Amino acid sequence: IAVAAGGAHSLAWRRNGGVACWGWNNHGKAPPAGVEGDFVAIGAGVFFSAALRRDGSVACWGLNEYGQAPPAGLDGPFKTPEV
């Protein structure tokens, strides 16, 4: 279980693999309903958030003005063999 703090928003990794979000949700960086998924790690930027899925792909949400959080995410694998 982990917590990440971004620009005026925070995230917590839930035991079920989803992400809880709270704080200022400008640009969709902290959706009140959270983000469902099978995540193994989370991260929060100033205007965006990201999470690593168990399959090694990355989910992104929030501001994508400079390509920092592509809505379709990123295909992996971004993981080590033990994850």
N, C-alpha and C positions, 0 to 999 in steps of 0.2 A: 504494500500500500504506500502511496506517495502523494505529496502535495507540491504544487508548483504555483509561484506567484508571478503575475505579469503586470502590465500597465493598468492598474485599477481593476484587475480581475484576478481570480484564483481558480485553481482546478484541484480536484482530488481524484485519485484513481480508486475506483470502487472494487470491492472484493469480487464482484461478478464480472470484472473486466471493463465495465463502462467508466465514463468520466463524469463527475459532478462538477458544475460550473456555477460561479456566483460573482457578483460585482457588476461593474459597468459593462453592458453588452453592446456598446457601439461597434458597428461593423460585424456583428455576429460572433465576436470572440469568446463570449461566455453565455451560450444559450441556456436559459433557466431550466429547461427540461434535461440538460446534460447531453451527452453524446454516447449512444450505445455502441458497443463493439467488444472485441476480444483483445484488449490492449495490454501491453506489458510495460509500457513506459509513457510518461507524459511530459510536455514542456509548454511553457507559456512565454510569449513575447510581449512587446508593448501593445500591438494591435492584432495579434493572432495567437492561435494555439495549435498544438500538434500532438499527435500520439502515435506510438509505434504499435502496430498490430502484431499478434503472435505469428502471423505468416510472413512477417518481415516488411510489409508495406507500411506506408505512413499516411495517416489521415490528417488533414489540415482544415482549419476553419478560421474565419475572421478576415481582416483586410488583406488583399492580395495585390495591392497597387504595384509592387515591384517584383512579383512572382515569388514572394516569400511564403505564401500559403495557398498553393493551387487547390481549388475546390475539389478537383478529382483526386487529390492526394498524389502520392508517388509510389510506383511499383517498386518492390524490393528485388532482391532481399537486402534489407538493412538490418542485419542481426548477426550475432555470433552463433556458432553451432549449438551451444548449450541453452539458448533461449527457446 
